[in-house]
Amino acid sequence: MNFSVIIIDDHPLFSRGLAQLIETQESFKVSGMAKNRNEALELLGKVTPDLAIVDLNLGQEDGLELIKDIVIIHPKTKILVLSMHDERFYAERALKAGAKGYIMKEEAETQVIDAIKTVVKGEIYLSDAEKKRISNDIPQEATKDSFDLISTLSDRQLQIFTLIGKGLGTVEIANKLNLSIKTIDTHKENIKAKLHCASSGELRQMAIEWTNRAI
C-alpha cells in the first residue's frame, strides 16, 4: 500500500529535506507541501492525504487551529506534529486538537520515520518521557524555570501569548482572532496572573523570550 503525505511547515528548506527523507521509505510519497494555513487548505482541497505533518509555528498563524481544520475537512487523514515547541507544553494540546502524534524537530531522523510509521498505522506516537508525563498526570510544581507555568494557559491564552511574543499589539491580536479588544485585554490580565507577571511589559518580555525559544 502506498501512503500519501503532505508537509505543512513555514520553512521550505526544511520541508524539502523532510520530503527527501520520507521518500527514502518504501510505500511513502509526498503529495504536496504548504507554508501556511491558506496554502494548506488549498492543498487539502486537491488531495486527501493519509498523513499530514504539521508544524505548530506557521509564521503568524496557529498550527493547533490548522489541525482542527484538517480534522473537519479530512477526518480520515492522520496528523503528526513535528515542531520545535517543547512537547511538555504542546503535545497534549495537539492530541486534543486531533493529532495522533507529536515529535520535536531535534529528534533523530530514525525517530521521525518511526513516528510517521506509527501514526499512519493509526497508533499514537509520543516520546517515552511525554507518555510517562501524561499517564502520570504530573502536577505542575513551582520550579526555577518560570516557563513551566505556560502549561497552565488555556489554548486561547497560549495563542494570544504567542502572538504577543511575535510583536503583535492588542488591536492586531483582536483583529487577527476576530475578538473584541476588551476580550483580548481580559485574556492578557488572566495570562499575567497565571504567569505571575507584574506588568504588561514583563508579560511582553516573557512572551518574546518564549517565542525565541521556538525559532
N, C-alpha and C positions, 0 to 999 in steps of 0.2 A: 504493500500500500504506500502511495506517495502522500506526504503531508505538505500542505501549503502553509507558508509562514509569511507574515508581514512584520516589518520593523518600524516602530514609531519612536523616533529619537531626534532631538534638535541638533545633533552633531553628525552631519553627513559622512564625515570620515570614519567615525566610529561605526555608523550603520553599515558602511561598505565592508569594513573589516569583519563585523559580525556576520554579514551575509556570506562572505567567503568562508568563514568558519562553519556556518550551518551547512553550506553546500558541499563540505567535505564529507558529510554524513549521508550514507545511502538512504534514499527514500524521503529526503527533505529538499524542498525547493522554495526559495524566497520569491514570493509573487509580487512584492512591491514594498516601497519604503515611503515614509511621510515624516515631515519635520514638525508638524503642529496639528492641532485638533482639526482645523478645516481640511487640510490635506488628508488627514486620516479618515475623516468622514467621507470625503470624495472617493478615496481609495476603497473604502468599505462598501461604497455604492456600486463598485465594479467587480469586486472579488469577495468570496466568502471563505476566508482562510480557516485552516484547522487551528492555527495558533497565531495570536498577536503578541508580540514582545513590545512592551510599553515602558518608556522612561517616565518617571514622575515629574521631572523638571523639563517642561517644554516651553522654554522662554518665559513669557508672562502667563502661560496657561497652566492649568492644574491637571496632572495626569490622572488623579483619582476620579475627577469628573469624566474624563475620557473613558476610563474603564467602565463606568456606569453606562455611558453611551453605547459602547460596544456590546455590553450585555443585552441591551434593549434591541439593537439593530441585528445582531447575530448571536443569539443566545447559546448556540452550539459551539461557537468559537472559544477555545480555551485562551486564557490570558496569563502571561508570565510577566511580572515586573522585573526589569533589570535596571537598577538605579544606583546612584552614588549616595542617596539618602540612607542614613543609618536604619537598619532593619528594626531596631528596638522601637523606633517611633512610627514606622510606616508599614511594616509587614502586616500586622493585624488589621490595620485600616484598609490596606489593599485587598485582603481576603474578604473583608466585609463588603467592599465595593463590588466584588465579583471576580477578582483574580484568583487563580488556582496555585500561584506560586510567587515567591519573592526571592531574588538573589541580588547581591551587591556587585557592582562592576569590578570591584577589586579582587573578586574570586578568580581562580584559575580557569582556563578555557575548558578543561575537562569537567569542572563543576558546572559551568554554564551549559555544556552539552547534556550533562546528567539532568539538570533542571528542566531543560527543554523536553527531553525524552520522558521525564516523569510526568510533566504537566500534560503533554499530548496524550498520554495513556489515561488521563482523567484523574490522576492522583495529585495530592497536594505536595508542593515542594517548598521546604523551608530549611534553613541551616539547622544543625543539631542544637546549637545554642538557642535559636529562636523557638524551636519546637519545645525545648525544655522550659523556656521562659513563659510561653503561652500556656503550656499544660500545667505549670505550677502556679500560674496567675500571680507572678511575683509582685508584691506590693511596691509601690513607688516610695522608696525611703529617701530621706534627705541625704544628699551626698555633696561632695565638694564641687561637682560639676552641675552648675545651675541649669544646663541644657536638659538634664534628666526631667525637669518639670514640664518640658514641652509635651511629653507624653500624656499629660493631664488635659491638654487642649482638645476641644471637640474638632471634628473635621473642618467645620466652617471657621472656627477660630484659628486653626493651623493654616488654612488657606489665606486668611487675612494677614496673619503674622508673616507668612512667606512673602506676600505682596509688599508689606511694609519693608521687609528686608531687601526687596528689589527696587526700592526707591519710590514707590507709589504713595501719594498722599491720600487723605480721607476721601476727597471728592473723586479722585481717579479710581479708587477701590470701589466706591459706591457705584460709579458708572459701569465699571467692568463687571461687577457681580449683580447689577440690576437691583441694588438695595438702596434704601434711603441713607442719607448722611447720618441721621440720628441712629439708625441701626448699626452702622459701622462704628460710630463713637461708643455705643453701648458695648459692642463686642470688644473694642480696644480697651475699655475700662475693665472688663472681665478678664481679658488676657493679662493686663497689668497686674491684677490681683493674683491670678494663678501663678504668674512668673515672679511675683514679689518685686516688681519694678516700681520704683518710687515716682517716676515721671515718664512723660511721653518720650523724652529724649533718651532715657535709659532703655525704654522698650525698643525704640528705633535702633539703638546701637546693638542691642542683643539680637534683634532680628537680622541686622546686617551681618553680624558675626556668624549667625546660624546659617544664613543663605550662602555665605562664602565657604562654609564647610562643604557644601554640596556642589561646588563648582569644580 
